[in-house]
Amino acid sequence: MKYLFLAILGAFISWIGLSFILKDWDQQGLTILIIGIVIGYIIRKQTEDKL
């Protein structure tokens, strides 16, 4: 769970940095990235439990 939080935090901080530099605060890409991270984490957890 710690690594999931760190991955989401890293994505958020990177989004803030890029948005500040590019002056484009669109949240759609960030939302899709976070959903992808969470889905990947859930799938990985399920496959580890089956082994």
TIDREN-862161 format. One record per atom (N, C-alpha, C): residue number from 1; residue in three letters; atom name; x, y negated, z. Coordinates in pm, 1 decimal. Layout:
atom i=NUM; aa=ALA; at=CA; u=X; v=Y; w=Z
...
This chain:
atom i=1; aa=MET; at=N; u=82.4; v=118.5; w=0.0
atom i=1; aa=MET; at=CA; u=0.0; v=0.0; w=0.0
atom i=1; aa=MET; at=C; u=87.7; v=-126.1; w=0.0
atom i=2; aa=LYS; at=N; u=203.6; v=-113.6; w=64.4
atom i=2; aa=LYS; at=CA; u=295.8; v=-226.7; w=69.5
atom i=2; aa=LYS; at=C; u=342.7; v=-263.9; w=-71.8
atom i=3; aa=TYR; at=N; u=370.3; v=-162.8; w=-153.3
atom i=3; aa=TYR; at=CA; u=420.1; v=-188.6; w=-287.9
atom i=3; aa=TYR; at=C; u=311.6; v=-247.2; w=-377.9
atom i=4; aa=LEU; at=N; u=187.6; v=-209.1; w=-355.8
atom i=4; aa=LEU; at=CA; u=76.5; v=-267.5; w=-429.9
atom i=4; aa=LEU; at=C; u=65.8; v=-416.4; w=-398.5
atom i=5; aa=PHE; at=N; u=74.3; v=-450.9; w=-271.4
atom i=5; aa=PHE; at=CA; u=69.3; v=-590.8; w=-231.5
atom i=5; aa=PHE; at=C; u=185.1; v=-669.3; w=-291.2
atom i=6; aa=LEU; at=N; u=306.0; v=-612.8; w=-286.9
atom i=6; aa=LEU; at=CA; u=422.4; v=-681.8; w=-341.6
atom i=6; aa=LEU; at=C; u=411.4; v=-700.6; w=-493.3
atom i=7; aa=ALA; at=N; u=355.7; v=-601.8; w=-563.1
atom i=7; aa=ALA; at=CA; u=338.6; v=-613.8; w=-707.9
atom i=7; aa=ALA; at=C; u=239.0; v=-724.9; w=-741.2
atom i=8; aa=ILE; at=N; u=128.2; v=-730.9; w=-668.7
atom i=8; aa=ILE; at=CA; u=28.7; v=-835.2; w=-692.3
atom i=8; aa=ILE; at=C; u=85.3; v=-972.1; w=-655.2
atom i=9; aa=LEU; at=N; u=158.6; v=-979.8; w=-545.3
atom i=9; aa=LEU; at=CA; u=220.1; v=-1105.8; w=-504.5
atom i=9; aa=LEU; at=C; u=321.7; v=-1153.5; w=-608.0
atom i=10; aa=GLY; at=N; u=401.3; v=-1060.0; w=-661.2
atom i=10; aa=GLY; at=CA; u=498.2; v=-1095.2; w=-764.9
atom i=10; aa=GLY; at=C; u=431.3; v=-1145.4; w=-891.4
atom i=11; aa=ALA; at=N; u=321.9; v=-1081.7; w=-930.9
atom i=11; aa=ALA; at=CA; u=248.1; v=-1126.2; w=-1048.5
atom i=11; aa=ALA; at=C; u=190.7; v=-1265.3; w=-1026.9
atom i=12; aa=PHE; at=N; u=139.1; v=-1289.9; w=-908.0
atom i=12; aa=PHE; at=CA; u=80.7; v=-1420.1; w=-876.6
atom i=12; aa=PHE; at=C; u=186.1; v=-1530.6; w=-876.0
atom i=13; aa=ILE; at=N; u=300.3; v=-1504.1; w=-814.5
atom i=13; aa=ILE; at=CA; u=407.2; v=-1603.9; w=-809.6
atom i=13; aa=ILE; at=C; u=461.9; v=-1630.9; w=-949.4
atom i=14; aa=SER; at=N; u=477.8; v=-1526.7; w=-1029.2
atom i=14; aa=SER; at=CA; u=524.1; v=-1545.1; w=-1167.9
atom i=14; aa=SER; at=C; u=424.1; v=-1627.0; w=-1247.8
atom i=15; aa=TRP; at=N; u=295.1; v=-1601.1; w=-1228.0
atom i=15; aa=TRP; at=CA; u=191.1; v=-1676.6; w=-1297.8
atom i=15; aa=TRP; at=C; u=196.3; v=-1824.2; w=-1259.0
atom i=16; aa=ILE; at=N; u=216.1; v=-1850.4; w=-1130.6
atom i=16; aa=ILE; at=CA; u=226.2; v=-1990.3; w=-1085.9
atom i=16; aa=ILE; at=C; u=345.4; v=-2058.9; w=-1151.5
atom i=17; aa=GLY; at=N; u=459.8; v=-1990.9; w=-1153.8
atom i=17; aa=GLY; at=CA; u=579.1; v=-2049.3; w=-1214.5
atom i=17; aa=GLY; at=C; u=562.6; v=-2076.7; w=-1362.2
atom i=18; aa=LEU; at=N; u=513.0; v=-1978.7; w=-1435.3
atom i=18; aa=LEU; at=CA; u=493.1; v=-1997.4; w=-1579.6
atom i=18; aa=LEU; at=C; u=386.3; v=-2101.6; w=-1608.4
atom i=19; aa=SER; at=N; u=281.0; v=-2102.9; w=-1529.4
atom i=19; aa=SER; at=CA; u=174.6; v=-2201.3; w=-1550.3
atom i=19; aa=SER; at=C; u=223.6; v=-2342.4; w=-1524.3
atom i=20; aa=PHE; at=N; u=308.0; v=-2357.9; w=-1425.8
atom i=20; aa=PHE; at=CA; u=363.4; v=-2489.5; w=-1395.4
atom i=20; aa=PHE; at=C; u=452.7; v=-2538.1; w=-1509.3
atom i=21; aa=ILE; at=N; u=535.4; v=-2448.0; w=-1562.8
atom i=21; aa=ILE; at=CA; u=626.4; v=-2485.4; w=-1671.3
atom i=21; aa=ILE; at=C; u=550.1; v=-2513.0; w=-1800.2
atom i=22; aa=LEU; at=N; u=454.4; v=-2425.4; w=-1833.8
atom i=22; aa=LEU; at=CA; u=381.7; v=-2437.4; w=-1960.2
atom i=22; aa=LEU; at=C; u=259.7; v=-2528.9; w=-1951.9
atom i=23; aa=LYS; at=N; u=222.1; v=-2570.7; w=-1832.8
atom i=23; aa=LYS; at=CA; u=104.1; v=-2655.8; w=-1810.4
atom i=23; aa=LYS; at=C; u=-24.9; v=-2590.8; w=-1862.9
atom i=24; aa=ASP; at=N; u=-33.1; v=-2458.9; w=-1846.5
atom i=24; aa=ASP; at=CA; u=-150.8; v=-2383.0; w=-1889.8
atom i=24; aa=ASP; at=C; u=-195.0; v=-2295.9; w=-1772.5
atom i=25; aa=TRP; at=N; u=-304.0; v=-2332.1; w=-1706.6
atom i=25; aa=TRP; at=CA; u=-347.8; v=-2264.3; w=-1584.9
atom i=25; aa=TRP; at=C; u=-460.0; v=-2163.7; w=-1612.3
atom i=26; aa=ASP; at=N; u=-454.8; v=-2095.5; w=-1725.4
atom i=26; aa=ASP; at=CA; u=-556.1; v=-1996.2; w=-1760.2
atom i=26; aa=ASP; at=C; u=-539.5; v=-1872.9; w=-1669.9
atom i=27; aa=GLN; at=N; u=-647.5; v=-1830.6; w=-1606.9
atom i=27; aa=GLN; at=CA; u=-641.3; v=-1720.2; w=-1510.4
atom i=27; aa=GLN; at=C; u=-678.4; v=-1585.4; w=-1570.1
atom i=28; aa=GLN; at=N; u=-717.4; v=-1581.3; w=-1694.7
atom i=28; aa=GLN; at=CA; u=-762.4; v=-1456.1; w=-1754.6
atom i=28; aa=GLN; at=C; u=-649.9; v=-1351.8; w=-1758.9
atom i=29; aa=GLY; at=N; u=-532.1; v=-1392.2; w=-1799.6
atom i=29; aa=GLY; at=CA; u=-420.6; v=-1298.5; w=-1805.6
atom i=29; aa=GLY; at=C; u=-381.8; v=-1246.2; w=-1668.9
atom i=30; aa=LEU; at=N; u=-383.7; v=-1332.7; w=-1568.7
atom i=30; aa=LEU; at=CA; u=-351.8; v=-1290.8; w=-1432.7
atom i=30; aa=LEU; at=C; u=-454.0; v=-1190.4; w=-1381.7
atom i=31; aa=THR; at=N; u=-579.7; v=-1214.8; w=-1407.4
atom i=31; aa=THR; at=CA; u=-684.8; v=-1123.8; w=-1362.8
atom i=31; aa=THR; at=C; u=-669.6; v=-986.8; w=-1426.2
atom i=32; aa=ILE; at=N; u=-644.2; v=-982.1; w=-1554.8
atom i=32; aa=ILE; at=CA; u=-627.5; v=-854.8; w=-1624.4
atom i=32; aa=ILE; at=C; u=-504.5; v=-780.9; w=-1572.1
atom i=33; aa=LEU; at=N; u=-396.4; v=-853.5; w=-1546.8
atom i=33; aa=LEU; at=CA; u=-274.7; v=-791.6; w=-1493.7
atom i=33; aa=LEU; at=C; u=-298.3; v=-730.9; w=-1356.2
atom i=34; aa=ILE; at=N; u=-366.1; v=-802.9; w=-1268.8
atom i=34; aa=ILE; at=CA; u=-392.2; v=-751.9; w=-1133.6
atom i=34; aa=ILE; at=C; u=-484.4; v=-630.6; w=-1138.1
atom i=35; aa=ILE; at=N; u=-585.4; v=-633.4; w=-1223.1
atom i=35; aa=ILE; at=CA; u=-673.8; v=-517.0; w=-1237.6
atom i=35; aa=ILE; at=C; u=-594.9; v=-396.7; w=-1288.2
atom i=36; aa=GLY; at=N; u=-504.3; v=-419.0; w=-1382.6
atom i=36; aa=GLY; at=CA; u=-420.1; v=-310.7; w=-1434.4
atom i=36; aa=GLY; at=C; u=-328.6; v=-252.8; w=-1327.9
atom i=37; aa=ILE; at=N; u=-272.2; v=-338.5; w=-1243.6
atom i=37; aa=ILE; at=CA; u=-185.5; v=-291.9; w=-1134.6
atom i=37; aa=ILE; at=C; u=-265.2; v=-205.6; w=-1037.1
atom i=38; aa=VAL; at=N; u=-383.7; v=-250.2; w=-1001.0
atom i=38; aa=VAL; at=CA; u=-466.9; v=-176.0; w=-905.6
atom i=38; aa=VAL; at=C; u=-511.2; v=-42.0; w=-964.5
atom i=39; aa=ILE; at=N; u=-554.1; v=-39.9; w=-1089.0
atom i=39; aa=ILE; at=CA; u=-596.4; v=85.2; w=-1152.3
atom i=39; aa=ILE; at=C; u=-478.5; v=182.5; w=-1162.1
atom i=40; aa=GLY; at=N; u=-361.4; v=132.3; w=-1199.6
atom i=40; aa=GLY; at=CA; u=-243.0; v=217.7; w=-1205.5
atom i=40; aa=GLY; at=C; u=-207.1; v=275.5; w=-1069.7
atom i=41; aa=TYR; at=N; u=-220.3; v=195.7; w=-966.2
atom i=41; aa=TYR; at=CA; u=-191.9; v=242.4; w=-830.2
atom i=41; aa=TYR; at=C; u=-289.7; v=352.2; w=-788.8
atom i=42; aa=ILE; at=N; u=-418.2; v=333.4; w=-820.0
atom i=42; aa=ILE; at=CA; u=-519.9; v=432.4; w=-783.5
atom i=42; aa=ILE; at=C; u=-495.3; v=564.0; w=-856.9
atom i=43; aa=ILE; at=N; u=-465.1; v=556.9; w=-985.8
atom i=43; aa=ILE; at=CA; u=-440.3; v=678.5; w=-1063.4
atom i=43; aa=ILE; at=C; u=-316.8; v=750.7; w=-1011.1
atom i=44; aa=ARG; at=N; u=-212.4; v=676.2; w=-979.7
atom i=44; aa=ARG; at=CA; u=-90.0; v=737.7; w=-927.1
atom i=44; aa=ARG; at=C; u=-117.7; v=805.8; w=-793.5
atom i=45; aa=LYS; at=N; u=-195.5; v=742.6; w=-707.2
atom i=45; aa=LYS; at=CA; u=-229.1; v=800.0; w=-577.8
atom i=45; aa=LYS; at=C; u=-307.2; v=930.4; w=-593.3
atom i=46; aa=GLN; at=N; u=-401.1; v=933.0; w=-690.0
atom i=46; aa=GLN; at=CA; u=-481.7; v=1051.6; w=-711.9
atom i=46; aa=GLN; at=C; u=-397.8; v=1167.5; w=-763.6
atom i=47; aa=THR; at=N; u=-303.5; v=1139.4; w=-853.1
atom i=47; aa=THR; at=CA; u=-220.7; v=1247.7; w=-906.8
atom i=47; aa=THR; at=C; u=-121.6; v=1298.7; w=-801.8
atom i=48; aa=GLU; at=N; u=-75.9; v=1213.7; w=-710.9
atom i=48; aa=GLU; at=CA; u=12.1; v=1259.2; w=-603.8
atom i=48; aa=GLU; at=C; u=-62.9; v=1349.2; w=-505.9
atom i=49; aa=ASP; at=N; u=-189.2; v=1320.4; w=-482.1
atom i=49; aa=ASP; at=CA; u=-268.5; v=1401.0; w=-389.7
atom i=49; aa=ASP; at=C; u=-295.4; v=1539.7; w=-446.1
atom i=50; aa=LYS; at=N; u=-303.0; v=1552.3; w=-578.0
atom i=50; aa=LYS; at=CA; u=-331.0; v=1680.9; w=-640.0
atom i=50; aa=LYS; at=C; u=-209.6; v=1772.7; w=-640.4
atom i=51; aa=LEU; at=N; u=-90.0; v=1714.2; w=-632.9
atom i=51; aa=LEU; at=CA; u=31.7; v=1795.6; w=-636.7
atom i=51; aa=LEU; at=C; u=58.4; v=1856.9; w=-505.2
